[in-house]
Amino acid sequence: MNCEVEFLAVGDASRAGDCIVVRYGEVDNYKLMVVDGGTAATGEALVAHLKRQFGSNVRIEHVVLTHSDVDHASGLRELFKEIPVENLWMHIPWLLAEEAIHLFKNKKWTKDGLTKAVKDEYDILSEILDLAWATDCKVYYPFQGSAIGPFTVLSPKRATYLHLLPQFEKTPEPDQDALEAAGIWIGKAAPSGLSNLLTALTETVQKWIPESWTNERLKDGGSTSASNESSVVLYADIGNNQRLLLTGDAGINALQWAKNYATKQGFVLQQFSFVQIPHHGSRRNVGPSILNELIGPIQPDGTQTWTAFVSAPADDAKHPRSIVLNAFTRRGARVAATQGTSKVHWGGFPPRSGYIAAEVIALRTTVEDYD
């Protein structure tokens, strides 16, 4: 099997997002899969791209929404309005709230009340779901072990998602004691506006420090939101030493859960041909330890044996982080970033006309200092 992965350009300035088109099968007999739909503005571009590259009668076998954040979900509305989709894979927070009701702080919630409270906060997801149902598209939860095209879901498992749900920014207050007792306490994220303000205040003055191939400054201990940790992590082994890993906005916890499950299942790790760098290259989502376990240790200086893409907006001074790109580079990756230009890993399919070789980002000699 061939497996082509194309990252469409999403966003500018601080407006990021993910939108990925996967083509798998043979040159004259393939299927298409869309992973995330980017921002609202991305939807029209996605539809136009699919029709231009694959014909006006294009159909999508699978759509996967990795998690509920709007920069991954919004563009899918336009896709469902314009192009037939066979299967939608997405978590539906309000339909799962009943199973997690004991993990919310307010013990007076009724099942119907909690369901409505959560659904009211996820209007974009609700619209996507209504569009899918209106076209008889089949809808599934992408939980650990699910097979989606050539991919297997490594994370999250259902029980983990239920424990993350009360910790989402948009859901009611969680029962912290219950979640800590269960060992899945990520912490409630600050509202997006406040979070952006705090980030701006703490990172206005950026210090830079030297880094080399053998001197890695990236540290363990980074943390991201519970919503990001709920991201669907996808693994494919398509034969002929072709292995792919798509990570959405997964953080260190989600990557560790994915690694643990892959190991339990006997899946081959540390020998990928293609990996998505999580969360637009944020330094909070990866650390040396999980990278060593998942994609492999630091390689000899100059090694480039596989490919890593990062979806990052154009004209954003903060993403992707140099310290993160270097971490992937020194583990043998040819790193490329979208930043206004779509990127393709051909994966055995012949290049399409109009495409040129992607620029590989060299190891950067200075990186951000977070001490």
The 8 nearest C-alpha neighbors of each residue, nearest first, counted from 0:
[[1, 24, 237, 25, 2, 23, 238, 347],
 [0, 2, 347, 24, 23, 346, 25, 348],
 [3, 1, 23, 346, 22, 0, 347, 4],
 [2, 4, 346, 345, 22, 21, 344, 23],
 [5, 3, 21, 344, 343, 20, 345, 2],
 [6, 4, 343, 20, 19, 342, 344, 7],
 [5, 7, 19, 342, 341, 18, 343, 8],
 [8, 6, 341, 18, 19, 9, 5, 342],
 [7, 9, 341, 339, 340, 337, 338, 6],
 [10, 8, 16, 312, 7, 15, 37, 41],
 [11, 9, 312, 15, 14, 16, 313, 8],
 [10, 12, 312, 313, 14, 314, 13, 15],
 [11, 13, 315, 314, 14, 313, 312, 10],
 [14, 12, 315, 15, 11, 312, 10, 314],
 [15, 13, 10, 11, 12, 312, 16, 70],
 [14, 16, 10, 312, 311, 13, 9, 70],
 [15, 17, 70, 37, 9, 71, 38, 10],
 [16, 18, 37, 71, 35, 310, 9, 36],
 [17, 19, 36, 35, 37, 7, 6, 34],
 [18, 20, 6, 34, 5, 33, 7, 35],
 [21, 19, 33, 5, 32, 4, 34, 6],
 [20, 22, 4, 32, 3, 31, 33, 5],
 [23, 21, 31, 3, 2, 30, 32, 29],
 [24, 22, 2, 29, 1, 30, 3, 21],
 [23, 25, 29, 0, 1, 28, 30, 2],
 [26, 24, 28, 29, 27, 1, 0, 23],
 [25, 27, 28, 348, 29, 24, 349, 1],
 [28, 26, 25, 29, 24, 30, 348, 23],
 [29, 27, 25, 26, 24, 30, 23, 22],
 [28, 30, 24, 25, 23, 27, 26, 22],
 [31, 29, 23, 22, 60, 24, 32, 59],
 [32, 30, 22, 59, 60, 21, 23, 33],
 [31, 33, 61, 21, 62, 60, 59, 20],
 [34, 32, 20, 62, 19, 21, 35, 63],
 [33, 35, 63, 19, 62, 64, 18, 20],
 [36, 34, 64, 18, 71, 17, 37, 72],
 [35, 37, 74, 18, 75, 71, 72, 73],
 [36, 38, 71, 17, 16, 18, 70, 74],
 [39, 37, 70, 73, 74, 41, 40, 16],
 [38, 40, 74, 73, 41, 42, 37, 70],
 [41, 39, 38, 42, 43, 74, 44, 37],
 [40, 42, 38, 44, 74, 39, 37, 43],
 [74, 41, 43, 77, 45, 44, 40, 39],
 [42, 44, 46, 45, 41, 47, 77, 40],
 [43, 45, 47, 41, 42, 46, 48, 40],
 [44, 46, 42, 48, 43, 47, 41, 49],
 [47, 45, 43, 49, 48, 44, 78, 50],
 [48, 46, 44, 50, 45, 49, 51, 43],
 [47, 49, 45, 51, 46, 50, 44, 52],
 [48, 50, 46, 52, 51, 47, 53, 45],
 [51, 49, 54, 55, 47, 53, 48, 52],
 [52, 50, 48, 49, 54, 53, 47, 55],
 [51, 53, 49, 50, 48, 54, 351, 47],
 [54, 52, 50, 49, 57, 51, 55, 56],
 [55, 53, 50, 57, 56, 51, 52, 49],
 [54, 56, 50, 57, 53, 51, 49, 52],
 [57, 55, 54, 58, 50, 53, 82, 83],
 [56, 58, 54, 55, 53, 50, 59, 82],
 [59, 57, 83, 84, 82, 56, 60, 31],
 [60, 58, 84, 31, 61, 32, 83, 85],
 [59, 61, 85, 31, 32, 84, 86, 30],
 [62, 60, 32, 86, 59, 87, 85, 33],
 [61, 63, 33, 87, 32, 34, 88, 86],
 [64, 62, 34, 88, 65, 35, 87, 89],
 [65, 63, 35, 89, 66, 34, 88, 72],
 [64, 66, 231, 230, 247, 63, 35, 89],
 [67, 65, 230, 64, 68, 229, 231, 226],
 [66, 68, 69, 72, 226, 124, 71, 65],
 [67, 69, 70, 71, 66, 72, 226, 227],
 [68, 70, 72, 71, 73, 67, 38, 123],
 [71, 69, 16, 38, 37, 68, 72, 73],
 [72, 70, 37, 35, 69, 36, 17, 16],
 [71, 73, 69, 36, 75, 74, 70, 37],
 [74, 72, 39, 38, 69, 75, 37, 76],
 [42, 75, 73, 36, 39, 38, 37, 41],
 [74, 76, 36, 78, 77, 73, 72, 42],
 [77, 75, 74, 79, 78, 127, 73, 80],
 [76, 78, 42, 80, 75, 79, 74, 43],
 [77, 79, 75, 81, 76, 80, 82, 46],
 [80, 78, 76, 77, 81, 82, 130, 75],
 [81, 79, 77, 78, 82, 76, 130, 83],
 [80, 82, 78, 79, 77, 83, 46, 76],
 [81, 83, 79, 78, 58, 80, 84, 57],
 [84, 82, 58, 59, 79, 85, 81, 57],
 [85, 83, 59, 86, 60, 58, 136, 82],
 [84, 86, 60, 136, 61, 59, 137, 83],
 [87, 85, 137, 61, 136, 138, 84, 60],
 [86, 88, 138, 62, 61, 137, 63, 139],
 [87, 89, 63, 139, 141, 140, 138, 62],
 [90, 88, 64, 140, 141, 63, 91, 87],
 [89, 91, 140, 92, 141, 66, 88, 67],
 [90, 92, 94, 93, 89, 95, 124, 140],
 [93, 91, 95, 94, 90, 96, 117, 164],
 [92, 94, 114, 118, 96, 117, 95, 91],
 [95, 93, 92, 91, 96, 114, 97, 118],
 [94, 96, 92, 93, 97, 98, 91, 99],
 [97, 95, 93, 99, 98, 94, 114, 100],
 [96, 98, 100, 99, 110, 95, 114, 94],
 [99, 97, 96, 95, 100, 161, 101, 94],
 [98, 100, 96, 97, 102, 161, 101, 95],
 [99, 101, 97, 102, 103, 98, 96, 110],
 [102, 100, 99, 103, 106, 98, 104, 174],
 [101, 103, 174, 100, 99, 173, 177, 104],
 [104, 102, 173, 174, 101, 105, 100, 172],
 [105, 103, 174, 173, 172, 106, 102, 175],
 [104, 106, 107, 103, 108, 172, 174, 173],
 [107, 105, 108, 104, 103, 101, 100, 109],
 [108, 106, 105, 109, 104, 112, 103, 113],
 [109, 107, 106, 113, 105, 112, 110, 100],
 [108, 110, 112, 111, 113, 107, 100, 114],
 [109, 111, 113, 97, 112, 114, 108, 100],
 [112, 110, 114, 109, 113, 115, 97, 108],
 [113, 111, 109, 115, 114, 110, 116, 108],
 [112, 114, 116, 110, 115, 111, 108, 109],
 [113, 115, 93, 111, 117, 112, 116, 96],
 [114, 116, 118, 112, 113, 117, 119, 111],
 [117, 115, 113, 119, 114, 118, 112, 120],
 [116, 118, 93, 114, 115, 119, 120, 170],
 [117, 119, 93, 115, 121, 120, 116, 114],
 [118, 120, 116, 117, 121, 115, 122, 114],
 [121, 119, 118, 117, 122, 169, 116, 170],
 [120, 122, 118, 124, 123, 119, 125, 117],
 [121, 123, 125, 124, 120, 126, 119, 118],
 [124, 122, 126, 125, 121, 127, 73, 72],
 [125, 123, 127, 126, 121, 122, 128, 72],
 [124, 126, 122, 128, 123, 127, 129, 121],
 [125, 127, 123, 129, 128, 124, 122, 130],
 [128, 126, 124, 130, 125, 129, 76, 131],
 [127, 129, 131, 125, 126, 130, 124, 132],
 [128, 130, 126, 132, 131, 127, 133, 125],
 [131, 129, 133, 127, 128, 132, 126, 79],
 [132, 130, 128, 136, 129, 133, 134, 127],
 [131, 133, 135, 129, 134, 130, 136, 128],
 [132, 134, 130, 131, 135, 129, 136, 128],
 [133, 135, 132, 136, 131, 130, 83, 84],
 [136, 134, 132, 133, 137, 131, 85, 84],
 [135, 137, 131, 85, 134, 86, 132, 84],
 [136, 138, 86, 87, 135, 85, 139, 132],
 [139, 137, 87, 86, 88, 136, 140, 89],
 [140, 138, 88, 87, 141, 89, 137, 86],
 [139, 141, 89, 90, 88, 142, 138, 91],
 [142, 140, 88, 89, 145, 139, 152, 90],
 [141, 143, 156, 155, 140, 157, 145, 152],
 [142, 144, 156, 152, 154, 153, 155, 145],
 [143, 145, 152, 151, 153, 142, 146, 156],
 [146, 144, 152, 151, 143, 142, 141, 147],
 [145, 147, 151, 150, 148, 144, 152, 149],
 [148, 146, 150, 149, 151, 145, 61, 152],
 [147, 149, 150, 146, 61, 32, 60, 23],
 [148, 150, 235, 147, 237, 151, 146, 23],
 [151, 149, 235, 147, 234, 148, 233, 146],
 [150, 152, 146, 234, 233, 145, 144, 147],
 [153, 151, 233, 143, 144, 145, 154, 232],
 [154, 152, 257, 143, 232, 233, 260, 151],
 [155, 153, 143, 257, 232, 156, 231, 152],
 [154, 156, 143, 142, 229, 160, 159, 231],
 [155, 157, 143, 142, 159, 154, 158, 160],
 [156, 158, 160, 159, 142, 161, 155, 143],
 [159, 157, 161, 160, 156, 162, 155, 163],
 [160, 158, 162, 161, 156, 157, 155, 163],
 [161, 159, 163, 157, 162, 158, 164, 155],
 [160, 162, 158, 164, 159, 163, 99, 157],
 [163, 161, 159, 160, 164, 183, 158, 165],
 [162, 164, 160, 166, 161, 225, 165, 159],
 [163, 165, 161, 166, 167, 162, 160, 92],
 [166, 164, 173, 167, 163, 170, 103, 171],
 [165, 167, 187, 163, 164, 225, 173, 186],
 [168, 166, 226, 169, 164, 170, 225, 165],
 [167, 169, 188, 170, 187, 190, 166, 189],
 [170, 168, 167, 120, 171, 117, 121, 190],
 [169, 171, 167, 165, 117, 168, 172, 166],
 [172, 170, 173, 165, 169, 103, 117, 116],
 [171, 173, 104, 103, 165, 170, 174, 166],
 [174, 172, 103, 104, 165, 175, 166, 102],
 [173, 175, 104, 103, 102, 177, 176, 178],
 [174, 176, 178, 177, 173, 179, 184, 104],
 [175, 177, 179, 178, 174, 180, 181, 173],
 [178, 176, 180, 175, 174, 179, 181, 102],
 [177, 179, 181, 175, 184, 180, 176, 183],
 [178, 180, 182, 184, 176, 181, 177, 183],
 [181, 179, 177, 178, 182, 176, 183, 184],
 [180, 182, 178, 179, 183, 177, 184, 162],
 [181, 183, 179, 180, 184, 178, 177, 185],
 [184, 182, 178, 181, 179, 185, 162, 163],
 [183, 185, 179, 178, 186, 182, 175, 163],
 [186, 184, 225, 183, 187, 224, 166, 163],
 [187, 185, 184, 166, 188, 225, 224, 175],
 [186, 188, 166, 168, 167, 189, 185, 225],
 [189, 187, 168, 224, 186, 190, 167, 166],
 [188, 190, 194, 191, 193, 187, 168, 192],
 [191, 189, 193, 192, 194, 168, 188, 169],
 [190, 192, 194, 193, 195, 189, 168, 188],
 [191, 193, 195, 194, 190, 196, 189, 197],
 [194, 192, 196, 195, 190, 191, 197, 189],
 [193, 195, 191, 197, 189, 196, 192, 190],
 [194, 196, 198, 192, 193, 197, 191, 199],
 [195, 197, 193, 199, 194, 198, 200, 192],
 [198, 196, 200, 194, 199, 195, 193, 201],
 [199, 197, 195, 201, 196, 200, 202, 194],
 [198, 200, 196, 202, 197, 201, 203, 195],
 [201, 199, 197, 198, 203, 202, 196, 204],
 [200, 202, 198, 199, 203, 197, 204, 196],
 [201, 203, 199, 204, 200, 205, 198, 197],
 [204, 202, 199, 200, 201, 205, 198, 206],
 [203, 205, 202, 206, 201, 200, 199, 207],
 [206, 204, 202, 203, 207, 367, 368, 369],
 [205, 207, 368, 367, 204, 208, 369, 366],
 [208, 206, 367, 368, 366, 365, 205, 209],
 [207, 209, 365, 366, 368, 367, 210, 206],
 [210, 208, 365, 364, 366, 207, 211, 214],
 [211, 209, 364, 365, 214, 215, 366, 208],
 [210, 212, 214, 213, 364, 215, 209, 363],
 [213, 211, 214, 329, 300, 215, 210, 362],
 [212, 214, 211, 215, 300, 210, 297, 329],
 [215, 213, 211, 210, 212, 216, 209, 217],
 [216, 214, 217, 213, 210, 211, 212, 326],
 [215, 217, 218, 214, 210, 322, 366, 368],
 [218, 216, 215, 322, 286, 287, 219, 323],
 [219, 217, 286, 216, 287, 220, 221, 215],
 [220, 218, 286, 221, 287, 288, 217, 285],
 [219, 221, 222, 218, 286, 283, 251, 285],
 [222, 220, 283, 219, 284, 285, 286, 223],
 [221, 223, 283, 284, 220, 250, 224, 251],
 [222, 224, 250, 283, 284, 227, 225, 221],
 [223, 225, 227, 226, 188, 228, 185, 222],
 [226, 224, 228, 227, 167, 163, 185, 166],
 [225, 227, 229, 224, 228, 167, 66, 230],
 [226, 228, 248, 224, 249, 229, 225, 230],
 [227, 229, 225, 249, 253, 250, 226, 230],
 [230, 228, 226, 227, 155, 160, 225, 66],
 [231, 229, 65, 66, 249, 227, 228, 247],
 [230, 232, 65, 154, 155, 233, 229, 247],
 [231, 233, 246, 154, 153, 245, 152, 230],
 [234, 232, 152, 245, 151, 244, 150, 153],
 [235, 233, 244, 150, 151, 243, 152, 245],
 [236, 234, 150, 243, 242, 149, 237, 151],
 [235, 237, 242, 238, 241, 243, 234, 149],
 [238, 236, 241, 0, 235, 242, 149, 239],
 [239, 237, 240, 241, 236, 0, 242, 1],
 [238, 240, 241, 237, 236, 242, 0, 1],
 [241, 239, 238, 242, 272, 237, 236, 270],
 [240, 242, 272, 239, 238, 237, 236, 271],
 [243, 241, 236, 271, 272, 235, 240, 237],
 [242, 244, 273, 235, 234, 274, 271, 272],
 [243, 245, 274, 234, 233, 275, 246, 273],
 [246, 244, 233, 275, 232, 274, 247, 234],
 [245, 247, 232, 277, 249, 275, 248, 244],
 [248, 246, 249, 277, 230, 65, 245, 278],
 [247, 249, 278, 277, 227, 230, 246, 250],
 [250, 248, 228, 230, 227, 253, 247, 246],
 [249, 251, 284, 228, 253, 252, 223, 254],
 [250, 252, 254, 284, 285, 253, 255, 289],
 [253, 251, 255, 254, 250, 256, 228, 249],
 [254, 252, 256, 228, 255, 250, 249, 251],
 [253, 255, 257, 251, 256, 252, 258, 250],
 [254, 256, 258, 252, 257, 253, 251, 259],
 [257, 255, 253, 259, 254, 258, 252, 154],
 [258, 256, 153, 254, 154, 260, 255, 259],
 [257, 259, 255, 261, 256, 260, 254, 262],
 [260, 258, 256, 262, 257, 261, 255, 263],
 [259, 261, 263, 257, 262, 258, 153, 264],
 [262, 260, 266, 258, 264, 263, 259, 257],
 [261, 263, 265, 259, 264, 260, 266, 258],
 [262, 264, 260, 261, 265, 259, 266, 258],
 [265, 263, 261, 262, 266, 260, 259, 267],
 [264, 266, 262, 263, 261, 267, 260, 268],
 [267, 265, 261, 264, 262, 268, 263, 236],
 [266, 268, 265, 270, 269, 261, 262, 236],
 [267, 269, 270, 293, 266, 294, 271, 261],
 [270, 268, 294, 295, 293, 271, 267, 292],
 [271, 269, 268, 294, 272, 267, 242, 295],
 [272, 270, 242, 273, 243, 269, 305, 241],
 [271, 273, 305, 242, 241, 243, 306, 270],
 [272, 274, 243, 306, 271, 307, 305, 244],
 [275, 273, 244, 307, 243, 245, 276, 306],
 [274, 276, 245, 308, 307, 246, 277, 309],
 [275, 277, 309, 280, 308, 274, 307, 278],
 [278, 276, 248, 246, 247, 279, 280, 249],
 [279, 277, 248, 280, 281, 247, 249, 276],
 [280, 278, 311, 310, 319, 309, 281, 277],
 [279, 281, 319, 278, 320, 277, 318, 276],
 [282, 280, 283, 278, 279, 284, 320, 319],
 [281, 283, 284, 323, 285, 280, 320, 221],
 [284, 282, 221, 222, 281, 285, 223, 250],
 [285, 283, 250, 251, 282, 281, 221, 223],
 [286, 284, 251, 283, 282, 250, 221, 289],
 [285, 287, 219, 218, 288, 289, 290, 217],
 [288, 286, 290, 289, 291, 219, 218, 217],
 [287, 289, 291, 290, 286, 292, 219, 285],
 [290, 288, 292, 291, 287, 286, 293, 255],
 [289, 291, 293, 287, 292, 288, 294, 286],
 [292, 290, 295, 296, 288, 289, 293, 294],
 [293, 291, 289, 290, 295, 294, 288, 269],
 [292, 294, 290, 269, 291, 289, 295, 268],
 [295, 293, 269, 290, 291, 292, 268, 270],
 [294, 296, 291, 269, 292, 293, 290, 330],
 [297, 295, 291, 330, 298, 294, 290, 292],
 [296, 298, 330, 329, 295, 299, 331, 291],
 [297, 299, 330, 331, 329, 302, 296, 300],
 [300, 298, 302, 301, 297, 329, 331, 330],
 [299, 301, 302, 212, 298, 329, 213, 297],
 [300, 302, 299, 303, 329, 331, 298, 212],
 [301, 303, 331, 300, 299, 298, 304, 329],
 [304, 302, 331, 332, 333, 305, 301, 328],
 [303, 305, 331, 332, 302, 306, 333, 272],
 [306, 304, 272, 332, 333, 303, 273, 331],
 [307, 305, 333, 273, 332, 272, 334, 274],
 [306, 308, 274, 334, 273, 275, 332, 333],
 [309, 307, 335, 275, 336, 334, 276, 310],
 [308, 310, 336, 276, 279, 275, 311, 280],
 [311, 309, 279, 337, 336, 17, 308, 6],
 [310, 312, 279, 338, 337, 15, 309, 319],
 [313, 311, 11, 10, 338, 15, 9, 315],
 [312, 314, 338, 11, 339, 315, 12, 10],
 [315, 313, 12, 11, 316, 312, 338, 13],
 [316, 314, 12, 317, 313, 13, 318, 312],
 [315, 317, 318, 314, 12, 319, 13, 320],
 [318, 316, 315, 319, 320, 13, 281, 321],
 [319, 317, 320, 315, 280, 316, 311, 279],
 [318, 320, 280, 279, 311, 317, 281, 321],
 [321, 319, 318, 323, 322, 280, 281, 317],
 [320, 322, 324, 323, 366, 325, 319, 363],
 [321, 323, 366, 325, 320, 324, 217, 367],
 [324, 322, 326, 325, 320, 321, 282, 280],
 [323, 325, 321, 327, 326, 322, 328, 320],
 [324, 326, 328, 322, 323, 327, 362, 329],
 [327, 325, 323, 324, 328, 329, 322, 330],
 [328, 326, 330, 324, 325, 329, 332, 323],
 [329, 327, 332, 325, 330, 331, 326, 324],
 [328, 330, 331, 297, 326, 327, 298, 212],
 [331, 329, 297, 298, 327, 328, 296, 332],
 [330, 332, 303, 302, 329, 328, 304, 298],
 [333, 331, 328, 305, 306, 303, 327, 334],
 [332, 334, 306, 303, 359, 307, 305, 328],
 [333, 335, 307, 359, 360, 332, 308, 306],
 [334, 336, 308, 359, 360, 358, 307, 309],
 [337, 335, 309, 308, 338, 310, 311, 334],
 [336, 338, 340, 310, 341, 8, 339, 311],
 [339, 337, 313, 312, 311, 340, 336, 8],
 [338, 340, 313, 8, 337, 312, 341, 9],
 [341, 339, 337, 8, 338, 342, 7, 336],
 [342, 340, 7, 8, 337, 6, 339, 343],
 [341, 343, 6, 5, 337, 340, 7, 357],
 [344, 342, 5, 4, 345, 6, 341, 3],
 [343, 345, 4, 346, 3, 5, 342, 273],
 [344, 346, 3, 348, 347, 343, 350, 4],
 [345, 347, 3, 2, 344, 1, 348, 4],
 [348, 346, 1, 345, 349, 2, 3, 0],
 [347, 349, 345, 346, 1, 26, 350, 3],
 [350, 348, 351, 347, 345, 26, 346, 3],
 [351, 349, 348, 345, 352, 354, 353, 343],
 [350, 352, 354, 349, 353, 52, 348, 345],
 [353, 351, 354, 350, 355, 349, 52, 356],
 [352, 354, 351, 355, 350, 356, 52, 341],
 [355, 353, 352, 351, 356, 350, 357, 343],
 [356, 354, 357, 353, 352, 350, 358, 351],
 [355, 357, 358, 354, 359, 342, 343, 350],
 [358, 356, 359, 355, 342, 335, 343, 354],
 [357, 359, 360, 335, 356, 334, 336, 361],
 [358, 360, 335, 334, 333, 361, 357, 336],
 [361, 359, 334, 335, 358, 362, 333, 336],
 [360, 362, 363, 359, 328, 334, 325, 333],
 [363, 361, 325, 364, 328, 360, 212, 324],
 [364, 362, 365, 361, 325, 321, 366, 210],
 [363, 365, 210, 209, 211, 362, 366, 208],
 [366, 364, 209, 208, 210, 363, 207, 367],
 [367, 365, 322, 207, 321, 208, 209, 210],
 [366, 368, 207, 206, 322, 369, 208, 205],
 [367, 369, 207, 206, 370, 208, 366, 205],
 [370, 368, 367, 206, 205, 207, 202, 217],
 [369, 368, 206, 367, 216, 218, 208, 207]]
